[in-house]
Amino acid sequence: MSAPTGPHDAALGKVVAEALRAQRAYEEQRRTRLGSGAERITRPLGGAFARAVPPEMVRAALRAADRLAGTTLSALDHDPSDLAACEAAARRVQAWASGGNAASGFAAGWFGAAGVTADIPTTLTLAARNVRATGLAYGIEGQGEEEAAFRLMVLEVATSQADGGRQERLAELNRMAEWLASPGGRLVLEKGGEWVTEKVVERVARQLGASLAGRKAGQVVPIVGGAVAAVVNASFQTDVSRAARYAYRNRWLMARRMIGDASDKAQEA
């Protein structure tokens, strides 16, 4: 990434410099330590439990969750041209998403495997709201199939934190952002948006299902599962928030021509 260009006052320059540091830090980081620790405990159960989270279930839940999130979110009350205000609003989104999903996981965990099945749609709905609300925090409403595909790619990056393909996913996300920032690229995506979205949904559904299975396997033990689920759900939403901030911060900077080729860093890593 390149430094901002053109005339900027000192305050904006400082905020943008911090944003660029945050982008680089995200490209180098891994998933939250708290969530990783919980997943090491639940991993022995993850393979068996994955069969209870088929891609078809995740695909349907993703579609429903994204539609629901789009109809229930309201505009945020800050100036989207103020990057510092956008960052603060996005942090508030993370707080309510993590807190809400921790609470739902704790309650569902008391009921073992049955609670897990009930908690997965809740988790996906909160994740979809998390991504869309973070986009709104940066002034991006996200209408259209191409924006739906972008949101799914954000979820894909969030669930590939410790995966060998993480850098590839980041590069794909950044290339998508570049297409959306270009009038010509957006036109192409709009014409083929439904096809693009279906392809991304298929891929994300498989990865997200496997990731949720591994994260939530510890919930199958009644009562004890509540504590595990609260930690894992909060960690998952934190990963989603971090990925969403990275993605929409990138687009905020691109829209104002404050960065160059956004995919360079991810491809070089």
C-alpha positions in Angstrom: 0.0 0.0 0.0 1.1 3.5 -0.7 0.9 6.6 1.5 -2.0 9.0 1.0 -1.5 11.5 -1.9 -2.7 15.1 -2.4 -3.3 17.8 0.2 -4.5 16.6 3.6 -4.5 18.3 6.9 -2.4 17.0 9.7 -5.3 15.4 11.6 -6.5 13.5 8.6 -3.0 12.5 7.7 -2.5 11.0 11.1 -5.8 9.1 10.9 -5.0 7.7 7.5 -1.5 6.7 8.6 -3.0 4.8 11.5 -5.5 3.2 9.1 -2.7 2.0 6.8 -0.9 0.5 9.8 -4.1 -1.3 10.8 -4.3 -2.7 7.2 -0.8 -4.0 7.3 -1.3 -5.4 10.8 -4.4 -7.3 9.7 -2.6 -8.8 6.7 0.0 -10.3 9.1 -2.2 -11.4 11.9 -3.9 -14.7 12.8 -7.2 -15.5 14.5 -7.8 -14.4 18.1 -5.8 -16.3 20.8 -8.9 -16.8 22.9 -10.8 -18.5 20.1 -7.8 -20.6 19.0 -7.4 -21.9 22.5 -11.0 -22.9 22.7 -10.8 -24.6 19.3 -7.9 -26.7 20.4 -10.1 -28.1 23.1 -13.0 -28.8 20.7 -11.0 -30.0 17.7 -11.3 -33.7 18.5 -15.1 -33.4 18.2 -15.1 -31.1 15.2 -14.8 -33.7 12.5 -17.7 -35.8 13.7 -19.8 -32.7 14.4 -19.1 -31.2 10.9 -21.7 -33.6 9.4 -24.4 -31.8 11.4 -23.5 -28.6 9.5 -24.0 -29.4 5.8 -23.1 -26.8 3.2 -26.8 -26.7 2.1 -27.9 -25.6 5.6 -25.2 -22.9 5.7 -26.0 -21.7 2.2 -29.7 -21.3 3.0 -28.9 -19.6 6.3 -26.4 -17.2 4.7 -29.0 -16.1 2.1 -31.7 -15.6 4.8 -29.3 -13.9 7.2 -28.1 -11.4 4.5 -31.6 -10.5 3.5 -32.7 -10.1 7.1 -29.6 -8.0 7.9 -30.4 -5.7 5.0 -33.9 -5.0 6.2 -33.2 -4.5 9.9 -30.2 -2.2 9.8 -30.6 1.5 10.1 -28.3 4.3 9.0 -25.6 5.2 11.5 -25.5 8.8 12.9 -21.9 9.9 12.0 -20.2 11.6 9.1 -19.0 8.8 6.7 -16.3 11.2 5.3 -14.7 11.3 8.8 -12.5 8.2 8.9 -12.0 8.4 12.7 -15.8 8.5 13.2 -16.1 5.5 10.9 -13.5 3.6 12.9 -15.3 4.3 16.1 -18.7 3.3 14.7 -17.2 0.0 13.4 -15.7 -0.7 16.8 -19.2 -0.3 18.3 -20.5 -2.8 15.8 -17.9 -5.4 17.0 -18.9 -4.8 20.6 -22.6 -5.5 20.1 -22.0 -8.4 17.7 -19.5 -10.2 20.0 -21.6 -9.5 23.1 -24.8 -10.6 21.5 -23.4 -13.8 20.0 -21.6 -14.7 23.3 -25.0 -14.4 25.1 -26.8 -16.6 22.5 -24.0 -19.2 22.7 -24.1 -19.3 26.5 -27.8 -19.9 26.5 -27.7 -22.5 23.7 -24.8 -24.3 25.2 -27.0 -25.5 28.1 -28.9 -27.7 25.7 -25.9 -29.5 24.1 -26.2 -30.6 20.5 -29.8 -29.4 20.2 -28.6 -26.0 21.3 -25.8 -25.9 18.7 -28.2 -26.5 15.9 -30.4 -23.7 17.1 -27.4 -21.3 17.6 -25.9 -21.7 14.1 -28.6 -19.6 12.4 -28.3 -17.0 15.1 -24.6 -16.9 14.7 -24.8 -16.5 10.9 -27.5 -13.8 11.2 -25.3 -11.8 13.6 -22.3 -12.3 11.4 -24.3 -11.0 8.4 -25.5 -8.0 10.4 -21.9 -7.5 11.6 -20.5 -7.2 8.1 -23.3 -5.0 6.7 -23.3 -2.7 9.8 -19.5 -2.4 9.4 -20.0 -1.4 5.8 -22.5 1.2 6.8 -20.0 2.5 9.4 -17.7 3.3 6.5 -20.5 4.8 4.4 -21.1 1.8 2.1 -24.7 0.6 2.0 -24.0 -2.5 -0.1 -27.0 -2.9 -2.5 -26.9 -5.5 -5.3 -25.6 -9.0 -6.0 -22.0 -7.8 -6.4 -22.1 -6.3 -2.9 -23.6 -9.5 -1.5 -20.7 -11.4 -3.0 -18.3 -9.0 -1.4 -19.8 -9.5 2.0 -19.5 -13.3 1.6 -15.9 -12.9 0.7 -15.4 -11.0 3.9 -16.9 -13.9 5.9 -14.6 -16.2 4.0 -11.5 -14.2 5.0 -12.8 -14.2 8.6 -13.0 -18.0 8.7 -9.6 -18.5 7.1 -7.5 -16.8 9.8 -5.2 -19.8 10.3 -5.7 -21.4 6.9 -2.9 -21.8 4.4 -5.0 -20.0 1.8 -5.6 -16.9 3.9 -3.3 -14.7 1.7 -5.0 -15.9 -1.4 -8.4 -15.0 0.0 -7.2 -11.6 1.0 -5.9 -11.0 -2.5 -9.2 -12.1 -3.9 -11.1 -9.8 -1.6 -8.9 -6.8 -2.5 -9.3 -7.5 -6.2 -13.0 -7.5 -5.7 -12.8 -4.2 -3.9 -10.8 -2.8 -6.8 -13.5 -3.9 -9.3 -16.2 -2.3 -7.1 -14.2 0.9 -7.0 -14.1 1.0 -10.8 -17.2 2.1 -12.8 -16.3 -0.4 -15.6 -15.6 -3.2 -13.1 -18.8 -2.6 -11.2 -20.8 -2.7 -14.5 -19.3 -6.1 -15.3 -20.1 -7.4 -11.8 -23.6 -6.1 -12.0 -24.3 -8.0 -15.2 -22.8 -11.2 -13.9 -23.6 -10.5 -10.2 -26.0 -13.4 -9.6 -23.5 -15.9 -11.1 -20.6 -14.5 -9.1 -22.6 -14.6 -5.9 -23.7 -18.2 -6.4 -20.1 -19.3 -6.9 -18.9 -17.4 -3.8 -21.9 -18.8 -1.8 -21.0 -22.4 -2.7 -17.3 -21.9 -1.6 -18.1 -19.9 1.5 -20.8 -22.3 2.6 -18.4 -25.2 2.7 -15.7 -23.3 4.5 -18.0 -21.6 7.0 -19.8 -24.8 7.8 -16.5 -26.6 8.6 -15.3 -23.6 10.6 -18.4 -23.3 12.7 -18.4 -27.1 13.3 -14.9 -26.9 14.6 -15.6 -23.9 16.7 -18.8 -25.1 18.2 -18.0 -28.8 18.8 -17.5 -28.1 22.5 -21.1 -27.0 22.8 -22.3 -30.6 22.5 -21.6 -31.1 26.2 -24.6 -29.7 28.1 -24.0 -26.9 30.7 -20.2 -26.9 30.2 -20.9 -26.1 26.5 -22.4 -22.8 27.4 -19.1 -21.4 28.6 -17.2 -22.7 25.6 -19.9 -21.4 23.2 -19.8 -17.9 24.7 -16.0 -17.7 24.2 -16.1 -19.2 20.7 -19.0 -17.1 19.5 -17.4 -13.9 20.7 -14.2 -14.9 19.1 -15.9 -15.7 15.8 -17.7 -12.3 15.7 -14.4 -10.6 16.5 -12.8 -12.3 13.6 -15.7 -11.2 11.4 -15.5 -7.6 12.6 -11.7 -7.5 12.0 -12.1 -8.8 8.4 -15.0 -6.4 7.8 -13.1 -3.4 9.0 -10.1 -4.4 6.9 -12.3 -4.8 3.8 -14.4 -1.6 4.2 -11.5 0.5 5.4 -9.8 -0.5 2.2 -12.7 0.6 0.1 -13.0 3.9 2.0 -9.3 4.6 1.2 -9.7 3.5 -2.4 -12.7 5.7 -2.9 -10.6 8.7 -1.9 -7.5 7.6 -3.8 -5.5 7.4 -0.7 -4.0 4.0 -1.6 -2.8 2.4 -4.8 -3.1 -1.3 -5.7 -4.8 -2.7 -2.6 -4.0 -6.2 -3.4 -0.2 -5.8 -3.6 0.4 -6.4 0.1 -1.7 -9.5 0.2 -0.1 -11.0 -2.9 3.4 -10.3 -1.7 2.9 -11.8 1.8 
